[in-house]
């Protein structure tokens, strides 16, 4: 088995004390690639440094909507230079979060639109955060024209999933499908084509069923693959092979 964790935050302080061990456990479990999207400009240099230390760690640079108050116009001005760096595989994490009530939606859209334009100009994929905002994300993507990428930790409807797939986007699937009561996302995993799914942990967040309150990490990605294989009624090896190919294709990774 050879998996890629398409969304994990290995650059945050939760992993500051034991990152080499975390990566070693992931590799031992069958996870050999890590897409690590930034959350704020202050973390971009550290993330770039980590990429030089750990094989298989691929950075993306962006401004996460949940950290809106940290982002400045100067950060937006600097973002194109960071996205143009050779190690950068995507634009993000970016997007909209309408779940947190005190995040200014107008400012969120201004920053998200800048990311969409940058992805369109560079040809790099977007890594999109869309919490209670899937419909608005779709509207803004349509307004800007052709782009591609992934909706991380997908939580929209089946109809929206099919629309995003038609637009050229993939859907990031993580720990929520390990919860039997997550009926909507499990239906989406069953009904949509495997060619448009990526596996992710969102580590250190979104722990698997039965592990609530514990730090999540990429080694747990195997449980997501197992759950997807069970839901789709297919061998886990096939899920692993296809989702790895999907990630390699989307992020331009060497096979």
C-alpha positions as CSV (number, residue, x, y, z in Angstrom):
1,X,0.0,0.0,0.0
2,X,1.2,3.4,-0.9
3,X,-1.0,6.3,0.2
4,X,-0.8,10.1,-0.1
5,X,-2.2,12.3,2.7
6,X,-3.6,15.1,0.6
7,X,-4.2,17.5,3.5
8,X,-2.3,17.5,6.8
9,X,-0.8,20.4,8.8
10,X,2.5,19.0,9.8
11,X,4.0,22.5,10.2
12,X,1.9,23.5,13.2
13,X,3.1,23.4,16.8
14,X,1.2,20.2,17.6
15,X,4.0,18.4,15.8
16,X,6.9,20.6,16.8
17,X,8.3,18.0,19.3
18,X,8.0,14.8,17.3
19,X,7.6,15.4,13.6
20,X,10.3,12.9,12.5
21,X,8.5,10.2,14.6
22,X,5.1,11.2,13.2
23,X,6.4,10.9,9.6
24,X,8.2,7.6,10.4
25,X,4.9,6.1,11.8
26,X,3.1,7.3,8.6
27,X,5.6,5.7,6.3
28,X,5.5,2.5,8.3
29,X,1.7,2.4,7.9
30,X,1.9,2.9,4.1
31,X,1.7,6.7,3.8
32,X,4.6,8.1,1.8
33,X,3.4,11.5,0.6
34,X,2.1,14.6,2.5
35,X,0.5,17.7,1.0
36,X,0.9,20.4,3.7
37,X,-1.1,23.6,3.1
38,X,-0.1,26.7,4.9
39,X,-2.6,28.7,7.0
40,X,-0.9,32.1,7.3
41,X,2.0,34.0,5.9
42,X,4.0,33.8,9.1
43,X,4.2,30.1,8.6
44,X,5.4,30.0,5.0
45,X,9.2,30.1,5.8
46,X,8.9,27.3,8.3
47,X,6.9,25.2,5.9
48,X,9.4,25.7,3.1
49,X,12.2,24.7,5.5
50,X,10.3,21.5,6.5
51,X,10.1,20.5,2.8
52,X,13.9,20.5,2.7
53,X,14.1,18.1,5.7
54,X,11.5,15.5,4.9
55,X,11.2,13.6,1.6
56,X,7.6,13.4,0.4
57,X,6.5,16.6,2.2
58,X,5.0,19.0,-0.4
59,X,4.0,22.5,0.6
60,X,1.1,24.7,-0.6
61,X,1.0,28.4,0.2
62,X,-2.1,30.3,1.1
63,X,-4.2,32.2,3.7
64,X,-6.7,30.1,5.6
65,X,-10.1,31.8,6.1
66,X,-10.3,30.8,9.8
67,X,-7.2,33.0,10.5
68,X,-8.7,36.0,8.7
69,X,-7.5,38.6,11.3
70,X,-3.9,37.5,10.8
71,X,-3.9,38.2,7.0
72,X,-2.8,41.6,5.6
73,X,-2.8,43.1,2.1
74,X,1.0,42.7,2.2
75,X,0.5,39.0,2.6
76,X,-1.6,38.9,-0.5
77,X,1.0,40.9,-2.3
78,X,3.7,38.4,-1.3
79,X,1.7,35.3,-2.1
80,X,2.5,35.1,-5.8
81,X,6.2,34.9,-5.1
82,X,5.7,32.0,-2.7
83,X,3.4,30.2,-5.0
84,X,5.9,30.4,-7.8
85,X,8.5,28.6,-5.8
86,X,9.6,25.2,-7.1
87,X,8.5,23.2,-4.0
88,X,4.9,24.7,-4.1
89,X,2.3,22.2,-5.4
90,X,-0.9,24.2,-4.9
91,X,-2.5,27.5,-3.9
92,X,-4.0,27.3,-0.4
93,X,-5.3,26.5,2.1
94,X,-7.9,29.2,1.1
95,X,-11.6,29.5,0.9
96,X,-14.7,30.5,2.9
97,X,-15.8,29.6,6.4
98,X,-19.4,30.7,7.2
99,X,-19.6,28.5,10.3
100,X,-17.5,30.9,12.5
101,X,-19.9,33.8,12.9
102,X,-17.3,36.6,13.5
103,X,-15.3,36.1,10.3
104,X,-16.1,39.0,7.9
105,X,-17.6,37.3,4.8
106,X,-16.7,40.3,2.5
107,X,-13.0,40.2,3.6
108,X,-13.0,36.4,3.2
109,X,-14.3,36.7,-0.4
110,X,-11.7,39.3,-1.2
111,X,-8.9,37.1,-0.1
112,X,-10.4,33.9,-1.7
113,X,-10.9,35.7,-5.0
114,X,-7.2,36.6,-5.0
115,X,-6.3,33.0,-4.5
116,X,-8.6,31.9,-7.4
117,X,-7.0,34.4,-9.7
118,X,-3.5,33.3,-8.7
119,X,-4.4,29.7,-9.4
120,X,-5.8,30.6,-12.8
121,X,-2.7,32.6,-13.7
122,X,-0.2,30.0,-12.5
123,X,-2.1,26.8,-13.5
124,X,-1.6,25.4,-10.0
125,X,-4.5,23.7,-8.2
126,X,-6.5,25.2,-5.4
127,X,-6.9,23.7,-1.9
128,X,-10.2,25.0,-0.8
129,X,-11.8,25.1,2.7
130,X,-15.5,25.4,2.4
131,X,-17.4,25.1,5.7
132,X,-21.1,25.9,5.3
133,X,-20.1,27.8,2.2
134,X,-20.1,25.2,-0.6
135,X,-22.7,27.0,-2.7
136,X,-20.9,30.4,-2.5
137,X,-17.6,28.7,-3.3
138,X,-19.1,27.2,-6.4
139,X,-20.5,30.6,-7.4
140,X,-17.1,32.3,-7.0
141,X,-15.3,29.6,-8.9
142,X,-17.7,29.9,-11.8
143,X,-17.3,33.7,-11.8
144,X,-13.6,33.4,-12.4
145,X,-13.6,30.7,-15.0
146,X,-11.7,27.5,-15.4
147,X,-9.7,26.4,-12.4
148,X,-9.0,23.0,-10.7
149,X,-8.2,21.7,-7.3
150,X,-9.7,20.0,-4.3
151,X,-12.5,20.8,-1.9
152,X,-10.8,19.7,1.3
153,X,-12.9,17.8,3.9
154,X,-15.9,17.9,1.6
155,X,-19.2,18.5,3.5
156,X,-21.6,19.6,0.8
157,X,-24.4,17.8,-0.9
158,X,-24.3,15.0,-3.4
159,X,-25.7,17.4,-6.0
160,X,-23.0,19.9,-5.3
161,X,-20.3,17.2,-5.3
162,X,-21.4,16.2,-8.8
163,X,-21.3,19.8,-10.0
164,X,-17.8,20.3,-8.6
165,X,-16.6,17.2,-10.2
166,X,-18.0,18.4,-13.5
167,X,-16.1,21.7,-12.9
168,X,-12.8,19.7,-12.6
169,X,-12.5,19.5,-8.8
170,X,-11.7,16.6,-6.6
171,X,-13.2,16.0,-3.1
172,X,-11.1,15.5,0.0
173,X,-12.3,12.7,2.2
174,X,-11.1,12.2,5.7
175,X,-12.0,11.0,9.2
176,X,-15.7,11.8,9.1
177,X,-16.4,8.7,6.9
178,X,-15.2,6.5,9.7
179,X,-18.2,7.6,11.7
180,X,-21.2,5.3,10.9
181,X,-23.7,8.2,11.4
182,X,-22.0,10.3,8.7
183,X,-24.6,9.2,6.2
184,X,-24.3,12.0,3.7
185,X,-20.6,11.9,3.1
186,X,-20.7,8.1,3.1
187,X,-23.4,8.3,0.3
188,X,-21.2,10.7,-1.6
189,X,-18.2,8.3,-1.3
190,X,-20.4,5.5,-2.6
191,X,-22.0,7.4,-5.5
192,X,-19.3,9.6,-7.0
193,X,-16.4,8.3,-9.2
194,X,-13.3,7.1,-7.4
195,X,-11.3,9.1,-9.9
196,X,-12.3,12.3,-8.1
197,X,-11.5,11.5,-4.5
198,X,-8.4,12.3,-2.4
199,X,-7.7,10.8,1.0
200,X,-6.7,13.1,3.8
201,X,-6.4,13.3,7.6
202,X,-6.4,17.1,8.2
203,X,-4.0,16.2,11.0
204,X,-3.8,17.2,13.8
205,X,-7.6,17.8,13.5
206,X,-10.6,15.5,12.6
207,X,-9.7,12.4,14.5
208,X,-11.1,9.0,13.5
209,X,-14.1,7.4,15.0
210,X,-13.3,6.2,18.5
211,X,-10.3,8.6,18.8
212,X,-12.1,11.8,19.6
213,X,-10.0,14.2,21.7
214,X,-6.7,12.7,20.4
215,X,-4.2,14.2,18.1
216,X,-4.8,13.0,14.5
217,X,-1.7,12.1,12.4
218,X,-1.1,10.8,8.8
219,X,-0.5,7.2,10.0
220,X,-4.3,7.2,10.6
221,X,-5.0,7.6,6.9
222,X,-5.2,3.9,6.5
223,X,-8.5,4.0,8.4
224,X,-9.9,6.4,5.8
225,X,-8.8,4.1,3.0
226,X,-10.3,1.1,4.8
227,X,-13.6,2.9,5.3
228,X,-13.8,4.0,1.6
229,X,-13.1,0.5,0.4
230,X,-15.8,-0.9,2.7
231,X,-18.4,1.7,1.6
232,X,-17.6,1.1,-2.1
233,X,-17.4,-2.7,-1.8
234,X,-13.9,-2.9,-3.3
235,X,-10.4,-4.0,-2.4
236,X,-8.5,-1.4,-0.3
237,X,-5.5,-1.8,-2.7
238,X,-7.6,-0.4,-5.5
239,X,-8.7,2.5,-3.4
240,X,-5.1,3.2,-2.4
241,X,-3.8,3.0,-6.0
242,X,-6.5,5.2,-7.5
243,X,-6.4,7.9,-4.8
244,X,-2.7,8.0,-5.0
245,X,-2.8,8.4,-8.8
246,X,-5.4,11.2,-8.3
247,X,-3.1,13.1,-5.9
248,X,-0.1,12.7,-8.2
249,X,-2.1,14.0,-11.1
250,X,-3.6,16.9,-9.3
251,X,-0.5,18.1,-7.6
252,X,2.0,17.2,-10.4
253,X,3.9,14.7,-8.3
254,X,6.3,12.3,-9.8
255,X,4.8,8.8,-9.9
